[in-house]
């Protein structure tokens, strides 16, 4: 047994803040699938509420400190399911993060080579490995991360349950409706037609990535919407709502939890609530709209709506670019960031925009601008040819009428430069190693 391999009950110090807990097994015909989950526990050994249960149907804890990153099929039939845990984001009353697994459609005795590895989320280096001996159990506590004497530690547990994931979760205080933990994808709460559209679009995003040799690429996705006065017709005609729905599929495919971060801007920018696929119809009805700034404070707003009247009526791209850059720096992601920036033009602050985007060259962000109609896009149209940049961190194209552009063509154009930038940014050291694809 080497220095990273642990036996049941053994523990070791974790020398980094953020880790990937990677559950792996060999795909065997007829064997059950396996799902990785996590529970955030207090000193009493229970969750504070159902929100402390992180799994594929609730993939991100509200704190952002624990996130289910999803499954991958690696070489020779190896399957992995990964959970990210970042100690720096855990609330003070969370003392342990328990790493669990559930067998779907059988027992763990039918699963081959079940192993839990703890990896440095930045470098991908293996910090600990626990090869589990399993039998008739249908759920397992595989290991736990905890603080002892001020140090971050990992313990190999290997405790089995024959009551499934629901029984395991209930033991830790999760209230589970019915006999089993939820199994339906989050999108199933959507109307059937919208759900089918979203699934098809996710596959089309995947096709666009495969064309560029980037299948499985993960990214944080940020949407920026022009809400200046000239955009009013595009809002009224539902064009912007259609853009949001199509961009939600990009985030659903690329982002580890399917979340689309969003901003709007005119004279001033405003951060909108994050968009999750299950919330798509309600989110669009709440947030894809314009308010007359002259009636600021007079209109009735629903709970959670942004006061759009506060953002004004003009164009100030440099300010929203600066705000997004600051937000990315303040809330860093292990994955590269893709900004999808939609505007109908009227770009005139060329010098300030160029200054912002040149300064962002060494940041882990690719800026994809999309013009909605024929207009003056200023420096954005010339960015590909601007000299003296170590990386081309900006893409731009314009369409006369985006509603006439097919989904596949739109995603092909949106993602035409991003994978190549990711590769170049990793080579230049702007991005770290591909932490979204754990090392074997």
C-alpha positions in Angstrom: 0.0 0.0 0.0 1.6 3.3 -1.1 1.4 6.6 0.6 -1.8 7.7 -1.1 -3.7 4.4 -0.8 -5.9 4.1 2.3 -7.6 1.2 4.0 -11.0 1.4 5.7 -10.9 3.8 8.6 -7.6 5.3 7.7 -7.2 9.1 7.3 -4.7 11.6 5.9 -4.2 15.4 5.9 -5.5 17.2 2.8 -2.9 19.9 1.9 -5.1 21.9 -0.4 -8.4 23.9 0.0 -10.4 22.6 -3.0 -10.6 19.0 -4.0 -12.4 16.7 -6.5 -13.8 13.6 -4.9 -13.8 11.2 -7.9 -15.8 8.0 -7.6 -14.9 5.5 -10.3 -15.9 2.0 -11.4 -15.7 -0.3 -14.5 -18.7 -0.3 -16.7 -19.9 -3.9 -17.0 -22.9 -5.0 -19.0 -25.9 -5.6 -16.7 -24.3 -4.0 -13.7 -26.0 -1.1 -11.9 -25.1 2.5 -12.5 -23.5 4.5 -9.6 -24.3 8.0 -8.4 -22.0 10.2 -6.3 -23.6 12.4 -3.7 -22.5 14.6 -0.7 -24.0 15.6 2.6 -23.0 18.7 4.6 -23.2 18.0 8.3 -23.1 20.0 11.5 -21.4 19.0 14.8 -24.6 17.1 15.6 -24.0 14.8 12.6 -27.0 15.9 10.6 -27.9 18.3 7.8 -29.4 21.6 8.5 -32.0 21.1 5.9 -32.6 19.2 2.6 -30.4 21.9 0.8 -27.4 20.2 2.5 -27.9 17.1 0.3 -26.0 17.6 -3.0 -26.7 15.1 -5.8 -27.4 15.1 -9.5 -30.9 16.6 -9.1 -29.7 19.3 -6.7 -26.1 19.7 -8.0 -24.9 22.8 -6.2 -25.0 23.8 -2.6 -26.3 27.3 -2.0 -22.9 28.2 -0.6 -21.2 27.1 -3.8 -18.7 25.1 -1.7 -20.0 21.7 -2.8 -21.0 20.8 -6.3 -21.8 17.7 -8.2 -19.8 17.9 -11.4 -21.2 14.9 -13.2 -20.2 11.7 -14.9 -17.7 10.9 -17.6 -16.8 7.8 -19.5 -13.0 7.5 -19.7 -10.7 5.0 -21.5 -11.4 1.3 -21.4 -14.9 1.7 -19.9 -13.9 3.5 -16.8 -16.8 5.7 -15.5 -16.3 8.5 -13.1 -18.7 10.7 -11.1 -17.2 13.7 -9.4 -18.1 16.0 -6.5 -16.2 19.3 -5.9 -15.6 20.4 -2.3 -14.1 23.8 -1.5 -13.3 24.2 2.2 -13.0 28.0 1.8 -16.7 28.3 1.0 -18.1 26.1 3.7 -20.2 27.9 6.3 -18.9 28.0 9.9 -21.4 25.5 11.2 -20.6 22.8 8.6 -18.0 20.4 10.3 -18.0 17.5 7.8 -18.7 16.8 4.2 -19.7 13.1 3.8 -19.1 11.6 0.4 -21.6 8.9 -0.6 -22.6 6.6 -3.4 -25.8 4.9 -4.5 -26.2 1.9 -6.8 -29.1 2.3 -9.3 -30.7 -0.9 -10.3 -28.7 -3.4 -8.2 -26.2 -3.8 -5.4 -22.5 -2.7 -5.1 -21.6 -6.4 -5.2 -22.3 -6.2 -8.9 -20.1 -3.1 -9.4 -16.5 -3.7 -10.5 -13.5 -1.7 -9.2 -15.3 0.8 -7.1 -12.7 3.4 -6.0 -12.8 6.9 -4.4 -10.0 9.2 -5.3 -9.3 12.7 -3.8 -7.7 15.0 -6.3 -6.3 18.5 -6.0 -9.0 20.5 -7.9 -6.4 22.8 -9.4 -3.5 20.5 -10.4 -5.4 17.2 -10.7 -2.8 15.5 -8.4 -4.1 12.4 -6.6 -4.1 13.1 -2.8 -5.7 9.9 -1.6 -7.2 6.7 -3.0 -9.6 4.3 -1.4 -10.4 1.0 -3.1 -13.6 -0.3 -1.6 -14.7 -3.8 -0.8 -18.4 -4.0 -1.3 -21.2 -6.5 -1.2 -25.1 -6.4 -1.0 -25.3 -2.7 -0.1 -27.3 -0.3 -2.2 -25.8 2.9 -0.7 -22.4 3.7 0.8 -20.7 6.3 2.9 -17.4 6.2 1.0 -15.4 8.8 2.9 -15.6 12.1 4.7 -13.8 15.5 4.7 -13.5 17.1 8.1 -11.5 19.6 10.2 -9.4 18.3 13.1 -7.1 20.6 15.1 -7.4 23.2 12.4 -6.3 20.8 9.6 -8.4 19.6 6.7 -8.5 15.8 6.6 -10.0 12.9 4.7 -11.1 9.6 6.2 -11.9 6.4 4.3 -15.2 5.1 5.7 -16.8 2.4 3.6 -20.0 2.1 5.6 -22.8 0.3 3.6 -26.6 0.6 3.7 -29.1 -1.8 2.3 -31.9 0.8 2.4 -30.6 2.7 -0.7 -29.8 6.4 -1.0 -33.1 7.4 0.6 -32.3 5.4 3.8 -28.8 6.8 4.0 -29.9 10.3 3.5 -32.7 9.9 6.1 -30.2 8.8 8.7 -28.4 12.1 8.3 -31.6 14.2 8.6 -32.7 14.6 5.0 -36.5 14.5 4.5 -37.0 12.2 1.5 -40.4 11.9 -0.1 -41.4 8.4 -1.1 -39.3 5.3 -0.9 -36.2 6.6 -2.8 -34.2 9.7 -3.4 -35.4 11.8 -6.3 -34.3 10.3 -9.6 -35.8 12.5 -12.3 -33.5 15.1 -14.0 -34.2 18.6 -12.9 -35.5 19.5 -16.4 -38.5 17.1 -16.0 -40.3 19.9 -14.2 -40.4 21.8 -17.5 -43.3 21.5 -20.0 -42.6 18.5 -22.3 -42.2 20.6 -25.5 -39.7 22.9 -23.8 -37.8 20.0 -22.2 -37.5 18.2 -25.5 -36.2 21.5 -27.1 -33.7 21.9 -24.3 -32.4 18.3 -24.6 -32.0 18.6 -28.4 -30.2 21.9 -28.1 -27.8 20.4 -25.4 -27.0 17.7 -27.9 -26.4 20.3 -30.6 -24.0 22.2 -28.3 -22.2 18.9 -27.8 -22.0 18.3 -31.6 -20.4 21.7 -32.0 -17.8 20.9 -29.4 -17.1 17.5 -31.0 -16.4 19.1 -34.3 -13.6 21.0 -32.6 -12.2 18.0 -30.7 -13.6 19.4 -27.4 -16.2 16.9 -26.4 -16.8 17.0 -22.7 -15.4 20.6 -22.3 -16.7 22.2 -19.1 -17.1 26.0 -18.6 -18.7 28.6 -16.5 -21.2 30.4 -18.8 -22.2 34.1 -18.3 -24.8 35.8 -20.4 -24.8 39.6 -21.0 -27.9 41.2 -22.5 -28.0 44.7 -24.0 -31.1 46.5 -22.5 -30.6 49.9 -24.1 -33.6 51.7 -25.6 -32.8 50.6 -29.2 -33.3 47.0 -28.0 -36.9 47.6 -27.0 -38.4 46.1 -30.2 -36.3 42.9 -29.8 -37.6 42.5 -26.2 -41.2 43.2 -27.2 -41.1 40.7 -30.1 -39.7 37.9 -27.9 -36.4 37.8 -29.7 -34.4 38.3 -26.5 -36.5 35.7 -24.7 -35.6 33.3 -27.5 -31.9 34.1 -27.1 -32.1 33.4 -23.4 -33.7 30.0 -24.0 -31.1 29.0 -26.5 -28.2 30.2 -24.3 -29.7 28.2 -21.3 -28.9 25.1 -23.3 -25.2 26.2 -23.7 -24.9 26.5 -19.9 -26.9 23.2 -19.3 -24.3 21.4 -21.5 -21.1 23.2 -20.4 -21.6 24.2 -16.8 -21.1 21.7 -14.0 -24.5 22.4 -12.6 -26.2 23.8 -15.6 -26.4 27.3 -14.2 -26.4 30.4 -16.5 -25.2 33.5 -14.8 -26.7 36.7 -16.3 -26.3 40.4 -16.5 -28.2 43.2 -18.3 -26.9 46.7 -19.0 -27.7 50.1 -20.5 -26.2 53.2 -18.8 -25.6 50.9 -15.8 -25.2 47.2 -15.4 -27.3 44.9 -13.2 -26.7 41.3 -12.1 -29.7 39.1 -12.6 -30.4 36.0 -10.5 -28.7 32.8 -11.9 -30.8 30.9 -14.3 -31.3 27.1 -13.8 -32.9 24.9 -16.5 -35.9 24.0 -14.3 -36.7 27.7 -13.7 -36.5 28.7 -17.4 -40.2 29.8 -18.1 -40.5 31.7 -14.8 -37.1 33.3 -15.1 -37.8 34.6 -18.6 -41.2 36.0 -17.5 -39.5 37.8 -14.5 -36.3 39.0 -16.0 -36.4 39.3 -19.8 -38.2 42.7 -20.1 -37.6 46.4 -20.2 -39.1 49.1 -18.0 -39.5 52.7 -19.0 -36.9 54.6 -17.0 -39.1 57.6 -16.8 -41.6 55.5 -14.8 -38.9 54.3 -12.4 -40.5 53.3 -9.1 -44.0 53.5 -10.4 -44.4 50.1 -12.0 -45.4 47.1 -9.9 -42.6 44.5 -9.7 -43.0 40.9 -8.7 -40.9 39.4 -5.9 -37.3 39.0 -7.0 -37.5 41.2 -10.1 -34.7 43.6 -10.9 -35.7 47.3 -11.1 -34.9 47.7 -14.8 -35.6 51.4 -14.6 -32.4 51.9 -12.6 -30.2 50.8 -15.5 -31.2 53.7 -17.8 -31.6 53.8 -21.5 -28.2 54.3 -23.1 -25.2 52.2 -23.9 -22.2 51.6 -21.6 -20.4 48.4 -22.6 -17.2 49.2 -20.8 -19.0 49.4 -17.4 -20.6 46.0 -17.7 -17.4 44.4 -19.0 -15.6 45.8 -16.0 -18.3 44.5 -13.6 -18.2 41.0 -15.1 -14.4 40.9 -14.9 -14.5 41.9 -11.3 -17.2 39.3 -10.5 -15.1 36.6 -12.1 -12.1 37.6 -10.1 -14.1 37.8 -6.9 -15.8 34.4 -7.5 -13.2 32.3 -9.4 -14.1 29.0 -11.0 -11.9 26.0 -11.7 -13.3 25.9 -15.2 -12.7 28.5 -18.0 -15.4 31.2 -18.4 -17.3 31.8 -21.6 -19.1 35.2 -21.7 -21.9 35.4 -24.3 -22.6 39.1 -24.9 -25.6 40.1 -27.0 -26.1 43.7 -28.3 -27.7 45.5 -31.2 -24.7 47.7 -31.6 -24.3 51.4 -31.2 -20.8 50.8 -29.9 -18.9 54.0 -29.6 -16.7 53.7 -26.5 -14.0 52.0 -28.7 -11.0 53.1 -26.7 -12.5 52.1 -23.3 -13.8 48.7 -24.6 -10.4 47.9 -26.2 -8.7 48.9 -22.9 -10.9 46.5 -20.9 -10.6 43.6 -23.2 -6.8 44.0 -23.7 -6.5 44.1 -19.9 -8.5 40.9 -19.7 -6.1 38.9 -22.0 -4.5 37.2 -19.0 -7.8 36.4 -17.3 -9.5 33.0 -17.6 -12.4 34.4 -19.7 -13.3 34.3 -23.4 -15.6 37.0 -24.6 -18.0 36.0 -27.4 -19.9 39.0 -28.8 -23.0 38.6 -30.9 -24.5 41.4 -32.9 -28.3 41.4 -33.3 -28.8 43.2 -36.6 -26.8 45.5 -38.8 -25.3 48.3 -36.8 -22.0 49.9 -35.8 -20.1 47.4 -33.6 -17.0 49.5 -33.5 -13.9 47.9 -32.1 -15.6 44.5 -31.6 -15.5 44.0 -35.4 -11.8 44.6 -35.5 -10.7 42.7 -32.4 -9.5 39.6 -34.3 -6.9 41.7 -36.1 -5.7 43.9 -33.3 -2.0 43.4 -32.7 0.1 43.0 -29.5 -2.1 40.5 -27.7 -0.6 37.3 -26.3 -4.0 35.6 -26.7 -7.1 36.2 -28.9 -9.6 36.4 -26.1 -12.5 37.9 -28.1 -14.8 36.6 -30.8 -17.5 38.5 -32.7 -20.1 37.9 -35.4 -23.4 39.6 -36.3 -26.6 38.2 -37.7 -29.4 40.2 -39.5 -32.2 38.2 -37.7 -31.1 35.7 -35.1 -34.6 34.0 -35.2 -33.8 32.7 -38.7 -30.5 31.1 -37.7 -30.8 27.4 -36.9 -29.7 26.2 -33.5 -26.9 24.1 -34.9 -25.5 27.0 -36.9 -25.8 29.4 -34.0 -23.9 27.0 -31.6 -21.3 26.3 -34.3 -20.6 30.1 -34.5 -20.8 30.7 -30.8 -18.3 28.0 -30.1 -16.1 28.4 -33.1 -13.2 30.0 -31.2 -13.7 29.1 -27.6 -12.2 25.5 -27.6 -9.0 26.8 -29.4 -8.7 29.6 -26.9 -9.0 27.2 -24.0 -6.1 25.1 -25.4 -4.0 28.2 -26.0 -4.8 29.7 -22.6 -3.8 26.4 -20.9 -0.5 26.4 -22.8 0.1 30.0 -21.9 -0.6 29.4 -18.2 -3.7 31.6 -18.1 -5.7 28.5 -17.3 -4.5 25.7 -15.1 -4.6 22.0 -16.0 -8.0 20.6 -17.0 -9.4 20.1 -13.5 -12.8 19.2 -15.0 -11.2 16.1 -16.4 -9.6 14.3 -13.4 -6.4 12.5 -14.1 -6.7 8.7 -14.3 
